[in-house]
C-alpha cells in the first residue's frame, strides 16, 4: 500500500509523461523528441535556467531555492534513452516505433525527475541550487561521459550528484544501496583468429580456426577460476562466435569472438585485460594460428561515496517500507559512474516489483513506484540543502 505522498496530485501528470515517453522510444544520442519535451516542460515549470545540447543531446535544468546563501549545489540525474528491442507487452501505450522500446525504465526515470522539477520549482524549500540532469545514451553510448566532458560539473558548480534505477525483483516501496562499488566496470573485446582454411574433409591440410577458438573460449574461463581470488568478482563472457563462411564443408580461414569483461576493481580490470590478451595470443600460437585482440575499456566501476551513501539511505528510510543499505553489488554497468568519478554522490536501486527483468521485451516500468522515486529525489535536494529554521 502506498503512503500519502506530496506527489499524489502530480501523479496522473507524471504517469501521462511516462506513457508518452514509452510510446516514443529513442536510442542513444538520438533522443531529440524526448529532450525537446523535457526542455519544454522544464521551461513551463519555471526553472531558472534550461540548457539543451549538453553531452550532445542532454538537458540541464537549474532551480534555485528560496535561499542560496549556503552555496550548496546538488545534481540529480535521470537517463532518457531506450533499447533496440521489439516490445512484447501488449500495453495500450506500447512503443509505436518498431524494434525500439523502453525496456530499462528510463521513461520512468525521466518522468519522475520531471515531476520533481515541477515540485521543486513551485516550492523551492531548500537553501542552495538543484541541478536536474537529463542524460542521453546510457545504454552503451557513454552519455554520462559526454556530459562530463562537456563540463557539466564545472559549468553548474555541482558539488554532489545522485541517481537511481528501478529494479525488478525488489518490492515497490523498497530501496537498496551500498557504499563503495555497487556496479561493475564493463569492457568489450573482439578477438580475430586467423588460420588456414580449406576443405572440411582434409583438416590435416588446414589450421582449423574453429578448434583454436574452442580452446580459446575454454582457456579464457581460467581467468576467473584461476587468476582471480574467489573473493573478487569478475566475469569473462564470450557472447558471439562468427566465421567467415556459412558452409557445412569449409574450415573457415577466420573466426571472430566477441565478448565482455565485468570487474569491480581497477587493478583486477587491468590484470584481466592483460591475461585475456596473453591467453588469446598464446592459445592461437600454440595451435599454429594467429590472434589479434581489440580490447576496449567501457564504463568504469560505479562507486558510491560512503558519507553520501549513508545520507541517501536515510532519505530512503524516511519514505520507504524497507531499505537494504548493504545490498550485493551487481555485475551490470552504469555510466553514472563517470559522474561519480567527478563528484561524490550515490546511486540507489528502487523497487519495481514482480515484473520482467530490465532489457526483456516484456518489461515495463511500474507506475506504482513513481511516488517513491519522486520523494527520494526531492528529499535528497531538500535534506542536503535544508532551509534554516
Secondary structure, DSSP 4 states (H G I P E B T S, - for coil): -PPP-TTHHHHHHHHHHHHHHHHT--BTT--HHHHHHHHHHHHHHT-SEEEEEETTTEEEEEEE-SB-TT--EEEEEEE--BBS-------TT--SSTT-B--SSHHHHHHHHHHHHHHHHHH--SBSEEEEEEE--TTTT-HHHHHHHTTHHHHHT--EEEEEEEETTSPTTEEE--SEEEE-EEEEEEEEEE-B-EEGGGGGGSB-HHHHHHHHHHHHTHIIIIIS-TTS-EEEEEEEEEES---SSEE-SEEEEEEEEEESSHHHHHHHHHHHHHHHHHHHHHTT-EEEEEEEEEE--EEE-HHHHHHHHHHHHTT-SEEETTPPPBSS--TTHHHHHHSEEEEEEEE--S-PPTTSTT----GGGHHHHHHHHHHHHHHHTPPP-
